[in-house]
Every structure is written in structure tokens, then in C-alpha cells.
Amino acid sequence: MSYNTDPENETEDNKELMEELLEESVLGAPDLGALEYSPEPEYTEILDNVHEQGGSVDNVVVETSEPSDAGPVKKVPYVDMGDKRVPYGNEPMSSREPPQYATPEKKDRKWQYIAVISVLMLIIGGSFAVIYMSFGGDIYTTDDKVAVIYVQGFMLTGNLPSGFGYATSEDVCNSLRKATRDDSVKAIVMRVNSGGGSPVAAEEIVTEIKKVQDMGIPVVISMGDVAASAAYYISAPADLIVANPSTTTGSIGVISVYTNRSEFYDEEGIEFYVSKSGSFKDVGGDWRGLTPEEKEYVDNVVLDVYDLFVTSVAENRNMTKGEVKDIADGRIYIGKEAQKLGLVDELGNFYDAIDAAAELGGIEGEPVVYYINKPSLSSILFGSEETMSSQAAEQLASYYTESPVGYLIE
């Protein structure tokens, strides 16, 4: 075949070439059975319509009556557009009907929401009630109050939280000062449950009690199970002492303990070399016993502290030192007996002490009780120092209870 090189006939030549190539490709194509590749008139019209509408021809399938061995023929839904059928999705948007979907049935969750909200309100309300009661119910009140300060456990100096078997002078003194900073506090009740402890801790607390009294605020002691030795030392200056009939109190006296483990060390082959600046510097060391001179020395120390104790009781209980010494040989007394001896003013419980404090403070009607250092759920929830473990508290107190040179106890 020859081609015309004339530019005017170039279009005609290209057209003949395309027809020739199309014919060769059709003749050389394999037989695919039922699928028709030669456009039929109706199919051509459908394609033209789809193109005019701007749709896709991917899903257009030619229907044929010839049997097919290539499997089932894909069926595509058609839309009747008068004299033409167009595959669904390719018809004009104005004539398209939205597909119908089954709407899932919505469950009524109203009662579930109400239940959840009710539980949350109950939790919030209960938490507020616990916090409110732990603060003595006085968060918003401006009424006159009776402050309550707890002295529970072994007394010593230092900074340990209450509630772990120790009552430190720092905690008690700080609580007393906190009470005086509140103008609505008209009286203080000290709830005492302690078998004694350090004379220094007792002296620090007594000093603070007297400062409170100098401000015109009465202090009432409420004795619980035990209020003996140093615990009675801090009770004596109070304006009123209230004890239960079976409360253990008294035990006015001083003791100092020294341990001698020299025989044990000898058996174990443990030797000590002690370098000291004076003969009494290692008094109380457990690697040896006390010499006669050292025993006399420590006895005098105990008697000096004892004299301070007796003098304090005599001055605060309107007794002579002789009268106090007659009953201050270390013995304990129950509350009923202590009242007869003049060590206790009244018999009653904790709430009797609160009522008495309110009367002394000039509070009319039911007093508002303000608990200052009482361990509570709120203090634990909000991570205060009360969350300290009892083991940690024992370790902090070991400086006194495990002193290598002995220690004084009231």
C-alpha cells in the first residue's frame, strides 16, 4: 500500500491506516465465547448516553442470548430512561432515587444514663459527707467551736504524724497553735491516750498549753484508756481533767534504762576500744556495765527530772510537794481513785469533756466540734503525711527508743 505525502490528503491516509490496524487486531483476537467485543448499535447508544451524563462505563455489560462457557455473566441493574436503559449510577442525578437502607432500631438508653448519673451523684455526695464530717462539720460554719486535739501513743519530740503509736510534741504544739489562730475556737479538749514517754516532749507541750491559757482559752483534758506518767504531766496544768472511772492514770515518776551486753560480746569474741574525753562520756554504753560512781550519777539525773515532775503537779493541782510525793512513787491509779486523790476533777466520757469545755468557753447551746489532728479518710485520700506507714514511723522514732546511752521515761 502506498501513502500520499500530500499534506492535504494526510488526514485521509491516517484514517485508512487506523481502519487497517483495527481490522488486523479483530481478525487476530482469540474467540472468547459469549462475550461480544464488537459494539452493537444499542450498546453504542448506551455508552454515548453514559458519556453525555458524565458517568462511568465500568459496570456496563452487554446482554447476550448466546450460551457462555466462561461462567455466569455479570448482571448490572438498569434504570429505565424512556427509550433507553442505563446502568444504575450513571443516570442523571435529577432522576436518581436514593437507595433504601434498613434503619437499625435505636435502643432507649435513657434509663441507663439516669442510673449512671445517679451513681455518680451518690459517690460525690458520699465523698463530700465524709470530708465534711472529718473536718468536724464546720467547713462553712462560723459558730463558736470546741477544738479537739489528740495525744495518742508514746510521747517524744520530733515530727511524726499522729495515728501510728506516737504523739510528738511538734504535732501537738502545732495543733494548739492552729486552734488559737481560729477566732471561733473558744475552748480546747485534749483527748489523751498515752502511757508516757519523753520528759522533754511533755515539757514542750506544757509550755504551749500555758500560752493558750494566757490567751483566755480554757483547756480540758479528756482521759481515755491510759493517761499516765508523761501523759499525766501534760494533763496537770489543764483547767479541768475528766477521766473515765476505769482510766489508768498517775504513774508519777521517772525511769532511765541501761543495758549491759558485755557477757554476750565476750562470748562472741567482740572487743571494743573506747576513746573518750571524760570518764562519764560513755555512760550507758551496752558494751559494759555502770560503775558505782556512774550509778550514783544517773540516779541523780533521774531524781532531778522527778523533782520537776512533782513540782509541776503540785503547782497545777493546788497540792504541796509532800502531798504529791506521797502518791508519786510510780504506782498507777484508776480514774475513780485518782479523783479521790485530787489528780482528776470529774468522772465522765469524751462528750462530757466537750460539754464542760464549751461551758468554760462561754458557748451557749450545742457546741461545734473542730477535730484538728484526728487521722481521717480525707487526709488519706488527699495524700497528707498521715499516709506514712507504721514501719516508717518506728524507724523515725528509733533515735529515742533505741538510744545506745539509755533514755529517760516519764
ChimeraX attribute file (.defattr): number of C-alpha atoms within 10 A of each C-alpha:
attribute: neighborCount
match mode: 1-to-1
recipient: residues
	/A:1	3
	/A:2	5
	/A:3	12
	/A:4	11
	/A:5	9
	/A:6	9
	/A:7	9
	/A:8	9
	/A:9	11
	/A:10	12
	/A:11	12
	/A:12	12
	/A:13	16
	/A:14	12
	/A:15	10
	/A:16	11
	/A:17	13
	/A:18	10
	/A:19	10
	/A:20	11
	/A:21	10
	/A:22	10
	/A:23	10
	/A:24	10
	/A:25	9
	/A:26	11
	/A:27	9
	/A:28	8
	/A:29	8
	/A:30	7
	/A:31	9
	/A:32	11
	/A:33	11
	/A:34	17
	/A:35	17
	/A:36	14
	/A:37	9
	/A:38	9
	/A:39	11
	/A:40	11
	/A:41	8
	/A:42	12
	/A:43	17
	/A:44	12
	/A:45	15
	/A:46	19
	/A:47	17
	/A:48	12
	/A:49	18
	/A:50	20
	/A:51	13
	/A:52	12
	/A:53	13
	/A:54	11
	/A:55	16
	/A:56	14
	/A:57	16
	/A:58	7
	/A:59	14
	/A:60	20
	/A:61	16
	/A:62	18
	/A:63	14
	/A:64	11
	/A:65	6
	/A:66	10
	/A:67	12
	/A:68	13
	/A:69	11
	/A:70	10
	/A:71	8
	/A:72	8
	/A:73	15
	/A:74	10
	/A:75	12
	/A:76	14
	/A:77	13
	/A:78	15
	/A:79	16
	/A:80	12
	/A:81	11
	/A:82	6
	/A:83	5
	/A:84	12
	/A:85	17
	/A:86	22
	/A:87	21
	/A:88	17
	/A:89	17
	/A:90	21
	/A:91	22
	/A:92	16
	/A:93	10
	/A:94	6
	/A:95	9
	/A:96	12
	/A:97	9
	/A:98	7
	/A:99	6
	/A:100	6
	/A:101	6
	/A:102	6
	/A:103	6
	/A:104	6
	/A:105	6
	/A:106	6
	/A:107	6
	/A:108	8
	/A:109	9
	/A:110	8
	/A:111	9
	/A:112	10
	/A:113	10
	/A:114	11
	/A:115	12
	/A:116	11
	/A:117	12
	/A:118	12
	/A:119	11
	/A:120	12
	/A:121	12
	/A:122	12
	/A:123	12
	/A:124	11
	/A:125	12
	/A:126	12
	/A:127	14
	/A:128	13
	/A:129	13
	/A:130	15
	/A:131	18
	/A:132	15
	/A:133	17
	/A:134	20
	/A:135	18
	/A:136	19
	/A:137	16
	/A:138	16
	/A:139	12
	/A:140	7
	/A:141	10
	/A:142	11
	/A:143	12
	/A:144	22
	/A:145	27
	/A:146	27
	/A:147	30
	/A:148	26
	/A:149	23
	/A:150	22
	/A:151	27
	/A:152	25
	/A:153	22
	/A:154	20
	/A:155	26
	/A:156	25
	/A:157	21
	/A:158	17
	/A:159	15
	/A:160	23
	/A:161	24
	/A:162	22
	/A:163	20
	/A:164	19
	/A:165	18
	/A:166	24
	/A:167	29
	/A:168	27
	/A:169	25
	/A:170	18
	/A:171	20
	/A:172	25
	/A:173	19
	/A:174	14
	/A:175	19
	/A:176	24
	/A:177	14
	/A:178	14
	/A:179	25
	/A:180	19
	/A:181	10
	/A:182	12
	/A:183	10
	/A:184	16
	/A:185	23
	/A:186	24
	/A:187	30
	/A:188	32
	/A:189	29
	/A:190	24
	/A:191	22
	/A:192	25
	/A:193	24
	/A:194	26
	/A:195	22
	/A:196	29
	/A:197	27
	/A:198	23
	/A:199	25
	/A:200	18
	/A:201	23
	/A:202	25
	/A:203	18
	/A:204	18
	/A:205	23
	/A:206	21
	/A:207	13
	/A:208	17
	/A:209	23
	/A:210	16
	/A:211	15
	/A:212	19
	/A:213	16
	/A:214	10
	/A:215	9
	/A:216	13
	/A:217	21
	/A:218	24
	/A:219	28
	/A:220	25
	/A:221	30
	/A:222	28
	/A:223	31
	/A:224	21
	/A:225	17
	/A:226	25
	/A:227	32
	/A:228	29
	/A:229	29
	/A:230	29
	/A:231	32
	/A:232	28
	/A:233	27
	/A:234	28
	/A:235	31
	/A:236	21
	/A:237	23
	/A:238	20
	/A:239	17
	/A:240	20
	/A:241	25
	/A:242	27
	/A:243	31
	/A:244	20
	/A:245	16
	/A:246	16
	/A:247	23
	/A:248	24
	/A:249	29
	/A:250	28
	/A:251	23
	/A:252	25
	/A:253	24
	/A:254	25
	/A:255	16
	/A:256	15
	/A:257	12
	/A:258	18
	/A:259	15
	/A:260	14
	/A:261	13
	/A:262	17
	/A:263	12
	/A:264	11
	/A:265	15
	/A:266	11
	/A:267	8
	/A:268	9
	/A:269	8
	/A:270	11
	/A:271	10
	/A:272	9
	/A:273	6
	/A:274	10
	/A:275	8
	/A:276	9
	/A:277	8
	/A:278	7
	/A:279	9
	/A:280	13
	/A:281	12
	/A:282	18
	/A:283	19
	/A:284	23
	/A:285	19
	/A:286	17
	/A:287	20
	/A:288	16
	/A:289	16
	/A:290	19
	/A:291	11
	/A:292	8
	/A:293	11
	/A:294	16
	/A:295	14
	/A:296	11
	/A:297	14
	/A:298	18
	/A:299	13
	/A:300	12
	/A:301	16
	/A:302	17
	/A:303	14
	/A:304	12
	/A:305	19
	/A:306	20
	/A:307	16
	/A:308	14
	/A:309	26
	/A:310	21
	/A:311	18
	/A:312	20
	/A:313	25
	/A:314	20
	/A:315	13
	/A:316	14
	/A:317	18
	/A:318	11
	/A:319	16
	/A:320	13
	/A:321	16
	/A:322	12
	/A:323	13
	/A:324	22
	/A:325	18
	/A:326	8
	/A:327	18
	/A:328	21
	/A:329	13
	/A:330	16
	/A:331	13
	/A:332	20
	/A:333	19
	/A:334	18
	/A:335	29
	/A:336	18
	/A:337	18
	/A:338	23
	/A:339	18
	/A:340	11
	/A:341	14
	/A:342	13
	/A:343	26
	/A:344	25
	/A:345	18
	/A:346	22
	/A:347	20
	/A:348	16
	/A:349	15
	/A:350	18
	/A:351	11
	/A:352	15
	/A:353	25
	/A:354	27
	/A:355	17
	/A:356	20
	/A:357	27
	/A:358	28
	/A:359	16
	/A:360	18
	/A:361	20
	/A:362	13
	/A:363	20
	/A:364	9
	/A:365	9
	/A:366	11
	/A:367	19
	/A:368	21
	/A:369	21
	/A:370	24
	/A:371	24
	/A:372	19
	/A:373	23
	/A:374	20
	/A:375	19
	/A:376	16
	/A:377	15
	/A:378	18
	/A:379	16
	/A:380	13
	/A:381	11
	/A:382	10
	/A:383	11
	/A:384	12
	/A:385	13
	/A:386	22
	/A:387	14
	/A:388	16
	/A:389	11
	/A:390	15
	/A:391	10
	/A:392	11
	/A:393	18
	/A:394	15
	/A:395	11
	/A:396	14
	/A:397	20
	/A:398	10
	/A:399	11
	/A:400	17
	/A:401	18
	/A:402	11
	/A:403	13
	/A:404	16
	/A:405	16
	/A:406	19
	/A:407	17
	/A:408	18
	/A:409	21
	/A:410	27
